[in-house]
Amino acid sequence: MTEASATTAAQEWRTNWTLVLAAATGFSFMSIMTTAMGAFIGPLVKEFGWSRTLVSAGLPIAGVLSVLLSPLVGMFIDQRGPRRLALPGLLLLIVSTSSFGLANGSVVQWIGLWIFAAFVTLAVTVNVWTSAVAHAFTAGRGLAMGLTLAGTALAQAVTPVLATYLIEYFGWRAAFPIMAVGWGGVAFVLCLLFFRSPADGRDGGETREGRANTSSLPGLAVAEAWRDPGLWRIAISTFILMVLTIGLLIHQIPILIEAGVTPEHAAWLAGAGGLAGILGKLVTGVLVDRFRANWVGGITLGFTAFAFLLLMDGVRTPTLIVVAMLINGYSAGTKLQICSYLTSRYAGLRNFGTIYGFIGSLVSLGSALGPLLAGIVYDRTGGYEPFLLAGTVGCLFCGLLILTLPRYPDWGAEESPGDNAAPAPLRA
């Protein structure tokens, strides 16, 4: 990175660091249901006699709704700005997460709770946070996105331990609203104060006239994006990775318990993976601002295969289990960061919200299918070995897809529509 671009990145950070803080906190709250569900599987199975497939069944149903509606969310963000979605979305997510404590054993009610959660989550999906940050940062975009998306790694580090503690001392019913009000309240206050970006306009999105004119930004038209092979490879890789890594994330505590780890130690290992994820996002953010992002992403995502391999029966040992969880946290935690960064570089900012909305549909579908498929594998085979094998092969394939991407376009003097607009790094 040149001295000029380093200065530009410093200016961006001085102006927009509070935006990144708010976005990271908001995204972390959006992620707590996914990262905490592993701790709730055992208590729900014991309470209601459900199978693990049924406990996970709400995620694919929610994912279908996200698949259908994520492109519309992206269009809304491009036209109206992300703040208008984030603030009401966080309030509704507090209500939705709390309501899971009302589950009474009815399958219909359980599915209904997930359907409500699916609609609410659309307002705080990853596209909301990454769109705001992408418009505010150019030279420092990689690190800014890394820190924003570190919110989910923070959730992965904290929520398994927090949820296990709350379930043990207060019961699973109380654990849901305690997490929702405590975590969600902090996220809402920070976003109310600081979540404003050039995508919302100078007034934070309160008037239509103040919004940024995204049509003047460089980038692909939506029709061009549909025909772009690089974007398709990013989308396919991200979808497969979401199926595999979210399946592992949701079932990681049961997988570790089956390997002989106590529930308490399993929760701590899951938390350690989350801390490794924060490190992974920071390191990846720095690297993609300096080197070809597809090289960084391809190697990182391909390395995730070892997390699955080392957990397999006949391979795992107590030491290798710890190594596997750290690898999974570090590598798999960067998948959305790499996807969003590459999308912004290959597609430009002109229709970033809409284009990433379509990719977000695949993210949602993969996130929904992964836990369900892992549950089906367990219910049908009595173990997770076939799923872990698929994860080993699949992660290597996805890493290769990203590693062999062509150079992304040089959009020239790409500018953020904010006060601190800066030329993009002229590298490909």
C-alpha positions in Angstrom: 0.0 0.0 0.0 1.4 3.4 -0.9 1.9 6.3 1.5 -0.9 8.2 -0.2 -3.4 5.3 0.1 -2.3 4.7 3.7 -3.1 8.4 4.5 -6.5 8.0 2.8 -7.3 5.0 4.9 -6.4 6.8 8.0 -8.7 9.7 7.1 -11.5 7.2 6.4 -11.0 5.6 9.8 -10.9 8.9 11.7 -14.3 9.8 10.2 -16.0 6.5 10.2 -14.7 4.3 13.1 -18.0 4.7 15.0 -19.9 3.5 12.0 -17.8 0.3 12.0 -18.3 -0.1 15.8 -22.1 0.2 15.4 -22.2 -2.1 12.3 -20.1 -4.8 14.0 -22.3 -4.7 17.1 -25.5 -4.9 15.1 -24.2 -7.7 13.0 -23.1 -9.6 16.1 -26.7 -9.4 17.5 -28.1 -10.6 14.2 -25.8 -13.7 14.5 -26.6 -14.8 18.1 -29.4 -17.2 17.2 -27.2 -19.1 14.8 -24.2 -19.2 17.1 -26.1 -20.0 20.3 -28.4 -22.7 18.9 -25.9 -25.5 19.5 -26.3 -24.9 23.2 -30.1 -25.2 23.0 -30.3 -28.4 20.9 -29.8 -30.7 23.9 -32.3 -28.9 26.3 -35.0 -28.7 23.5 -34.5 -32.4 22.6 -34.8 -33.3 26.3 -37.8 -31.0 27.0 -39.9 -32.0 24.0 -38.5 -35.2 22.7 -37.8 -33.7 19.3 -35.2 -35.0 16.9 -32.2 -32.9 16.1 -33.5 -32.6 12.6 -36.7 -31.0 13.9 -34.8 -28.6 16.2 -32.9 -27.5 13.1 -35.9 -27.4 10.8 -36.7 -23.8 11.4 -33.5 -22.6 9.8 -34.2 -23.9 6.3 -37.7 -22.5 6.4 -36.4 -19.2 7.4 -33.7 -19.5 4.7 -36.3 -20.0 2.0 -37.9 -16.7 2.9 -34.5 -15.0 2.9 -33.7 -16.5 -0.5 -36.9 -15.0 -2.0 -36.7 -11.6 -0.3 -33.0 -10.8 0.0 -32.8 -9.3 -3.5 -35.6 -6.9 -2.6 -33.8 -6.0 0.5 -30.7 -5.2 -1.6 -32.8 -3.0 -3.9 -34.3 -1.1 -0.9 -30.8 -0.5 0.5 -29.6 0.9 -2.9 -32.6 3.2 -3.0 -33.3 4.2 0.6 -30.1 3.4 2.5 -29.4 0.8 5.2 -30.2 2.8 8.3 -33.9 2.7 7.6 -33.8 -1.0 7.8 -31.3 -1.5 10.7 -33.0 0.5 13.5 -36.5 -1.1 13.3 -35.0 -4.4 12.5 -32.9 -4.5 15.7 -36.0 -3.7 17.8 -38.0 -6.5 16.2 -35.2 -8.9 16.5 -35.1 -8.4 20.2 -38.8 -9.3 20.3 -38.3 -12.3 18.0 -35.4 -13.8 19.9 -37.1 -13.4 23.2 -40.2 -15.2 21.9 -38.3 -18.4 21.4 -38.5 -18.8 25.2 -42.3 -19.3 24.8 -41.9 -22.6 22.8 -44.3 -25.1 24.2 -43.6 -28.3 22.2 -45.9 -27.4 19.3 -44.2 -28.0 16.0 -46.4 -25.5 14.3 -45.5 -22.9 16.9 -41.8 -23.7 16.6 -41.9 -23.2 12.8 -44.0 -20.0 13.2 -41.3 -18.6 15.5 -38.7 -19.2 12.9 -40.8 -17.7 10.1 -41.3 -14.5 12.1 -37.5 -14.5 12.8 -36.8 -14.9 9.1 -38.8 -11.8 8.2 -37.2 -9.8 11.0 -33.6 -10.9 10.2 -34.0 -9.6 6.6 -33.8 -6.1 8.1 -30.5 -6.7 9.8 -28.9 -9.1 7.3 -25.2 -8.9 6.4 -26.1 -6.7 3.3 -27.3 -3.9 5.6 -24.0 -3.6 7.4 -21.6 -4.3 4.5 -23.3 -1.8 2.2 -22.9 1.0 4.8 -19.3 0.2 5.3 -18.5 -0.3 1.6 -19.8 3.2 0.8 -17.8 4.8 3.6 -14.5 3.1 2.9 -12.4 2.7 -0.2 -8.6 2.5 0.7 -9.3 0.8 4.0 -12.3 -1.2 2.9 -10.8 -4.7 3.6 -10.0 -4.0 7.2 -13.3 -2.1 7.7 -15.3 -5.0 6.4 -13.2 -7.4 8.4 -13.9 -5.5 11.7 -17.6 -5.2 10.8 -18.0 -8.9 10.1 -16.0 -9.7 13.2 -19.3 -9.2 14.9 -20.3 -12.7 14.0 -17.0 -14.0 15.3 -17.6 -12.1 18.5 -21.0 -13.8 18.8 -19.4 -17.2 18.1 -16.9 -16.6 20.8 -19.3 -15.4 23.5 -22.8 -16.9 22.8 -22.0 -20.6 23.3 -20.5 -19.9 26.7 -23.1 -17.3 27.6 -26.0 -19.5 26.4 -24.7 -22.6 28.3 -24.3 -20.5 31.5 -27.7 -18.9 31.2 -29.4 -22.3 30.5 -27.6 -23.9 33.5 -28.6 -21.2 36.0 -31.8 -19.7 34.6 -33.2 -22.4 32.2 -33.4 -22.3 28.5 -36.7 -20.3 28.4 -35.1 -17.4 30.3 -31.9 -17.6 28.4 -33.5 -16.4 25.1 -34.9 -13.0 26.4 -31.9 -12.3 28.6 -29.6 -12.6 25.6 -32.0 -10.7 23.4 -32.6 -7.7 25.6 -29.1 -7.4 26.9 -27.2 -7.8 23.6 -29.8 -6.2 21.4 -30.3 -3.2 23.6 -26.6 -2.3 23.3 -26.7 -2.8 19.5 -29.7 -0.6 19.1 -28.3 2.3 21.1 -25.0 2.2 19.2 -26.8 2.1 15.8 -29.2 4.9 16.8 -26.2 7.1 17.6 -23.6 6.1 15.0 -25.0 3.9 12.2 -24.9 6.5 9.4 -23.1 6.1 6.1 -22.9 7.9 2.7 -25.4 5.4 1.4 -28.0 7.0 3.7 -27.1 10.6 2.7 -25.8 13.4 4.9 -28.8 13.4 7.2 -28.6 9.7 8.0 -31.4 8.8 5.6 -34.1 11.0 7.0 -34.9 12.8 3.8 -35.0 11.4 0.3 -33.0 14.3 -1.1 -30.1 13.6 1.2 -29.4 10.1 -0.1 -26.3 9.3 -2.2 -26.9 9.0 -5.9 -25.6 5.5 -6.5 -26.2 5.7 -10.3 -23.2 7.9 -10.6 -20.9 5.3 -9.0 -18.8 3.0 -11.1 -19.8 -0.7 -11.3 -21.8 -3.3 -13.1 -25.5 -3.0 -14.1 -27.6 -5.8 -12.6 -27.9 -7.5 -16.0 -24.1 -7.4 -16.4 -23.6 -9.0 -13.0 -25.8 -11.9 -13.9 -23.5 -12.7 -16.8 -20.2 -12.2 -14.9 -18.4 -15.5 -14.3 -16.3 -14.2 -11.5 -19.4 -13.2 -9.5 -20.9 -16.6 -10.2 -17.8 -18.4 -8.8 -17.9 -16.2 -5.7 -21.6 -17.0 -5.2 -21.2 -20.8 -5.7 -18.2 -20.9 -3.4 -20.0 -18.9 -0.7 -23.1 -21.1 -0.9 -21.2 -24.4 -0.5 -19.2 -22.9 2.3 -22.3 -21.7 4.1 -23.9 -25.2 3.9 -20.8 -26.8 5.4 -19.6 -24.3 8.0 -23.0 -23.3 9.3 -23.9 -27.0 9.6 -20.7 -27.5 11.6 -21.3 -24.3 13.7 -24.8 -25.3 14.7 -23.8 -28.9 15.5 -20.3 -28.2 16.9 -21.3 -28.7 20.5 -23.0 -32.1 19.9 -20.1 -33.1 17.6 -17.6 -32.3 20.4 -19.7 -34.1 23.1 -19.8 -37.2 20.9 -16.0 -37.0 20.7 -15.9 -37.2 24.5 -15.7 -33.5 25.4 -17.9 -32.3 28.3 -20.7 -29.8 27.4 -18.9 -27.1 29.4 -15.6 -27.7 27.6 -17.4 -27.9 24.3 -18.9 -24.5 24.9 -15.4 -23.1 25.8 -13.9 -24.6 22.7 -16.7 -23.1 20.6 -15.9 -19.8 22.2 -12.2 -20.1 21.5 -13.1 -20.7 17.8 -15.0 -17.4 17.9 -11.9 -15.6 19.2 -9.8 -17.1 16.5 -12.5 -15.9 14.0 -11.9 -12.3 15.2 -8.2 -12.7 14.6 -8.9 -14.2 11.2 -11.1 -11.3 10.1 -8.5 -8.7 11.2 -5.6 -10.5 9.5 -7.7 -11.2 6.4 -8.8 -7.5 6.3 -5.2 -6.3 6.4 -4.1 -8.8 3.8 -6.8 -8.1 1.2 -5.9 -4.4 1.4 -2.3 -5.3 0.4 -2.4 -8.4 -1.8 -4.8 -10.0 -4.3 -7.9 -10.8 -2.4 -8.7 -14.0 -4.3 -5.3 -15.4 -3.3 -5.9 -14.5 0.3 -9.4 -15.8 0.2 -8.7 -19.0 -1.7 -5.9 -20.1 0.7 -7.9 -19.2 3.8 -11.1 -20.9 2.7 -9.3 -24.0 1.5 -7.5 -24.3 4.8 -10.9 -24.7 6.5 -11.0 -28.3 5.2 -8.6 -29.3 8.0 -11.2 -28.3 10.6 -13.5 -31.0 9.3 -10.7 -33.5 8.7 -9.3 -33.3 12.2 -12.7 -33.9 13.8 -13.2 -37.2 12.0 -13.2 -40.5 14.0 -9.8 -42.1 13.6 -8.1 -38.8 13.1 -9.1 -36.7 16.1 -7.2 -36.5 19.4 -7.8 -34.1 22.3 -5.1 -31.8 20.9 -6.3 -32.0 17.3 -9.9 -31.2 18.4 -8.6 -28.0 19.8 -6.6 -27.3 16.7 -9.7 -28.1 14.5 -11.9 -25.6 16.4 -9.3 -22.9 16.1 -8.9 -23.5 12.4 -12.6 -23.5 11.9 -13.0 -20.2 13.8 -10.1 -18.5 12.0 -10.8 -19.7 8.5 -14.6 -20.2 8.3 -15.1 -16.9 10.1 -13.8 -15.0 7.1 -16.2 -16.5 4.4 -18.7 -13.5 4.4 -15.9 -11.0 4.7 -14.2 -12.5 1.6 -17.5 -12.7 -0.3 -18.6 -9.2 0.4 -15.1 -7.7 -0.3 -14.8 -9.6 -3.6 -18.3 -8.7 -4.6 -17.6 -5.0 -4.0 -14.4 -5.2 -6.1 -15.8 -7.3 -9.0 -19.2 -5.6 -9.1 -18.4 -2.1 -8.0 -20.6 0.1 -5.8 -23.2 1.2 -8.4 -25.6 -1.7 -7.6 -23.7 -3.3 -4.7 -26.8 -3.7 -2.5 -28.9 -5.4 -5.2 -26.1 -7.6 -6.4 -25.0 -8.7 -3.0 -28.7 -9.2 -2.2 -28.9 -12.0 -4.8 -25.7 -13.5 -3.4 -27.2 -13.1 0.1 -30.1 -15.3 -1.0 -27.6 -18.1 -1.5 -26.0 -17.3 1.8 -29.4 -17.6 3.5 -30.2 -20.9 1.6 -26.8 -22.4 2.5 -27.2 -21.3 6.2 -30.6 -22.9 6.2 -29.6 -26.2 4.5 -26.4 -26.8 6.5 -27.8 -27.5 9.9 -30.7 -29.5 8.4 -28.3 -31.7 6.4 -26.0 -32.2 9.4 -29.1 -33.2 11.5 -30.3 -35.6 8.8 -26.9 -37.2 8.5 -26.8 -37.8 12.2 -30.4 -39.1 12.4 -29.8 -41.5 9.4 -26.3 -42.7 10.2 -26.0 -42.2 14.0 -22.9 -40.0 13.6 -21.5 -37.0 11.8 -18.7 -38.7 9.8 -20.3 -38.4 6.3 -20.9 -34.7 6.9 -17.3 -34.1 8.1 -16.0 -35.9 5.0 -18.1 -33.7 2.7 -16.8 -30.7 4.6 -13.2 -31.7 3.9 -13.7 -32.1 0.2 -16.1 -29.1 -0.2 -13.9 -26.6 1.5 -10.9 -27.6 -0.7 -13.1 -27.2 -3.8 -14.4 -23.7 -2.7 -10.9 -22.5 -2.0 -9.8 -23.5 -5.5 -12.7 -21.6 -7.0 -11.7 -18.4 -5.3 -7.9 -18.9 -5.8 -8.3 -19.2 -9.5 -10.5 -16.1 -10.0 -9.4 -13.7 -12.8 -8.2 -10.2 -11.8 -11.0 -8.0 -10.8 -11.8 -4.8 -12.8 -10.0 -1.6 -12.3 -12.8 0.8 -11.8 -10.4 3.8 -12.0 -11.2 6.7 -9.8 -13.9 4.9 -7.8 -15.2 7.3 -5.2 -17.3 7.0 -2.1 -20.2 9.6 -2.2 -19.3 10.8 1.3 -17.3 13.8 2.4 -14.1 11.7 2.4 -14.3 10.3 -1.1 -11.0 8.7 -2.1 -9.7 6.9 -5.1 -9.7 3.2 -4.9 -6.4 1.3 -4.9 -5.5 0.8 -8.5 -4.6 -2.8 -8.3 -6.2 -5.9 -9.8 
